[in-house]
Amino acid sequence: MPLFQTIQFNETTKILIWQITESLEELLSKVVLKEKTQLRLNGMKSQMHQRAFLSVRMLIQEMGFTDHELHYDEFGKPYFDCHNYISITHSHDFAAIIISDETVGIDMELQREKILRIADKFVDTENSYLSLNSGTDNIADYIRELTIIWGAKEAIFKIRNEKGISFKDHIRIDAFSLDQNQTEASLHFNDLVIEFNVHYKEMKSDISGQNFTLVYAFEK
C-alpha cells in the first residue's frame, strides 16, 4: 500500500505513516538491506515484527534515504550520518517515522483497554486532570487520554534515551484536551528540567477499524 499519510509539520520536519498491508515477500522485494540489517531481520521470530521493520525501510526510502544510511547507537536509538534527526515507531497496522532538523521523538499506540491495568505504573501528576478523576465516567475518553500520555512519555524517552528514566517519576505531561492536538511536557532527571512540545493525532486503521494515537515530541 502507498503511504497512509504524510504530515509536513514545518519546513524541516516531516512525518510519514505507512499502513502495513503487504506480505513479507512483497516488502522484501521492494527494499535493499545491508548485511547487518538482514541479519537482524532474520533473527526476528514474529512475522508481524518483520513486516513492520521492513515498512520502516519503505518509509526511509520514501524520504530519499537508504538502509545503508541508517544506524543505531549502543542504546538502540536510530540516527543518520547527516544532520537530520530520525525517530521510528510501529504498532500493529502502522509504521511511522519523523525526520527533522530538530531533536524529535515519535510513538504510535493502539487504543485498548489493557492500558487501564497499567496506568498506575506511568501516571502520577497527570491524575489531577484525567477524565475519571474529574467526575466523568467516560471510559473511552479515559483510554484515549492515557494513550496520549503513554505515547508522549515514550516519545520523550526516545529523545533522551538515558538509563534510569522513569515514566511515572520523571516525565510530566501538562493538562491537555482531546479536542486539541498539542500540549507541553517536562523531564525531571539528574538535577535537570528539560521542556518539550508535544503533539498528538488520532487515526483509524483501514485494515482492522481500530483506533490509534500518534504522538510526537520536540525538545525545546
C-alpha positions in Angstrom: 0.0 0.0 0.0 1.2 3.5 -0.7 1.8 6.0 2.2 -1.2 6.2 4.5 -0.5 9.8 5.5 2.2 12.5 5.3 2.3 15.3 7.8 4.5 18.3 6.9 4.8 19.7 10.3 7.1 22.6 9.3 9.8 23.3 6.7 12.3 21.0 8.4 10.1 18.3 9.9 8.1 15.6 8.1 6.1 12.6 9.4 5.4 9.6 7.2 2.9 6.9 8.1 2.7 3.5 6.4 -0.3 1.2 6.8 1.1 -2.3 6.6 -0.9 -4.3 4.1 1.9 -6.0 2.2 3.1 -9.6 2.7 6.7 -10.2 4.0 7.7 -11.3 0.5 6.3 -8.1 -1.1 8.2 -5.9 1.3 11.4 -7.8 0.9 11.2 -7.3 -2.9 10.9 -3.5 -2.5 13.7 -2.7 -0.1 17.5 -3.0 -0.2 19.1 -4.1 3.1 22.7 -4.0 4.3 24.0 -7.3 5.7 23.7 -6.2 9.3 20.0 -5.3 8.8 19.3 -8.5 7.0 20.8 -10.5 10.0 18.7 -8.5 12.4 15.6 -9.2 10.3 16.4 -12.9 10.1 16.6 -13.0 13.9 13.0 -11.8 14.4 10.6 -14.5 15.4 7.4 -12.6 14.6 6.4 -12.0 11.0 4.4 -9.0 12.1 7.5 -7.5 13.6 9.4 -8.3 10.4 6.8 -6.6 8.2 6.8 -3.5 10.5 10.6 -3.4 10.4 10.6 -3.5 6.6 7.8 -0.9 6.4 10.1 1.5 8.2 12.7 0.9 5.5 10.0 1.7 2.9 9.4 5.0 4.7 13.1 5.8 4.8 13.3 5.1 1.0 10.2 7.4 0.5 12.3 10.2 2.1 15.3 9.6 -0.2 17.4 7.7 2.3 18.7 4.1 2.2 19.1 1.4 4.8 22.9 1.9 4.4 22.5 5.4 5.8 20.5 4.4 8.9 22.4 3.3 12.0 21.7 2.6 15.7 23.7 3.7 18.7 24.6 1.5 21.7 21.2 2.2 23.2 19.2 1.3 20.1 18.5 4.9 19.1 18.4 5.4 15.3 20.4 8.1 13.5 21.7 9.2 10.1 25.2 10.2 9.2 23.8 13.6 8.2 22.4 16.4 10.3 18.8 15.1 10.2 17.3 13.5 13.3 15.0 10.5 12.9 12.7 8.6 15.3 10.8 5.4 14.4 7.7 3.7 15.7 5.4 0.9 14.7 2.2 -0.6 16.2 0.1 -3.4 14.7 -1.2 -2.0 11.4 1.1 1.1 11.2 4.7 2.1 11.0 5.8 5.7 11.1 8.9 7.9 11.1 9.6 11.5 11.8 12.6 13.2 10.2 13.6 16.7 11.3 16.4 19.2 11.8 15.2 19.4 15.5 15.6 16.8 18.2 12.4 14.7 18.0 10.8 11.5 19.2 7.7 9.7 17.9 5.4 7.0 19.2 2.2 5.3 17.9 -0.1 3.2 20.1 -3.3 1.2 19.6 -6.0 2.4 21.9 -7.1 -0.5 24.0 -8.5 -1.3 27.5 -5.2 -3.0 28.5 -3.8 0.4 29.3 -6.2 0.8 32.2 -4.5 -2.1 34.1 -1.0 -0.4 33.8 -2.0 3.2 34.3 -0.6 3.4 37.8 2.8 2.4 36.5 3.2 5.5 34.3 0.7 8.1 35.5 1.4 10.4 38.5 0.9 14.2 38.3 -1.4 13.7 35.3 -4.1 12.2 37.6 -5.1 15.8 38.5 -6.8 16.4 35.2 -7.7 12.9 33.8 -11.4 12.3 33.0 -12.2 9.6 35.5 -10.7 11.8 38.3 -12.7 14.8 37.2 -16.2 13.4 37.8 -16.8 11.7 34.4 -17.4 8.0 33.9 -16.4 8.0 30.2 -14.0 5.1 30.0 -13.4 5.6 26.2 -12.1 9.1 26.7 -10.0 7.9 29.7 -8.4 5.3 27.5 -7.7 8.0 24.8 -6.1 10.3 27.4 -4.0 7.5 28.8 -2.8 6.6 25.4 -1.7 10.1 24.7 0.2 10.3 28.0 1.9 7.0 27.4 2.8 8.0 23.8 4.2 11.3 24.9 6.3 9.8 27.6 7.6 7.2 25.1 8.4 9.9 22.6 10.3 11.9 25.2 12.2 8.8 26.4 13.2 8.1 22.8 14.7 11.6 22.6 16.7 11.4 25.9 17.2 7.7 26.0 19.0 7.7 29.3 19.2 4.8 31.7 17.2 5.2 34.9 14.4 7.5 33.5 11.0 6.5 35.0 7.9 7.4 33.0 6.0 7.8 36.3 8.5 9.6 38.4 10.5 11.7 35.9 8.2 12.7 32.9 5.3 15.0 33.5 2.7 15.7 30.8 0.8 19.0 31.2 -3.0 19.1 31.1 -4.5 18.7 27.6 -7.8 18.4 25.8 -8.9 15.6 23.4 -10.4 18.4 21.3 -7.0 19.9 20.7 -3.7 18.4 19.4 -0.9 19.7 21.5 0.4 20.2 25.0 3.7 20.6 26.8 5.7 18.2 29.0 8.9 18.2 31.1 11.6 15.7 32.1 12.9 16.0 35.7 16.1 13.9 35.9 19.6 14.1 37.1 19.0 17.6 38.6 17.9 18.9 35.2 14.5 20.0 33.9 14.0 19.7 30.2 10.9 21.1 28.4 9.2 19.6 25.4 6.4 20.5 23.0 4.1 17.5 22.4 1.7 17.0 19.5 -0.9 14.2 19.1 -3.3 12.9 16.5 -5.8 10.0 16.3 -6.4 7.8 13.3 -8.4 4.7 12.4 -6.9 1.7 10.6 -8.5 0.8 7.3 -7.5 -2.8 8.0 -8.8 -3.5 11.4 -11.0 -0.5 12.1 -9.2 0.0 15.4 -8.2 3.5 16.7 -4.6 4.5 17.1 -2.8 7.5 18.6 0.2 9.1 17.1 2.3 11.3 19.4 5.5 13.2 18.6 7.6 15.5 20.8 10.2 18.2 20.3 12.9 19.1 22.8 12.7 22.9 23.5 
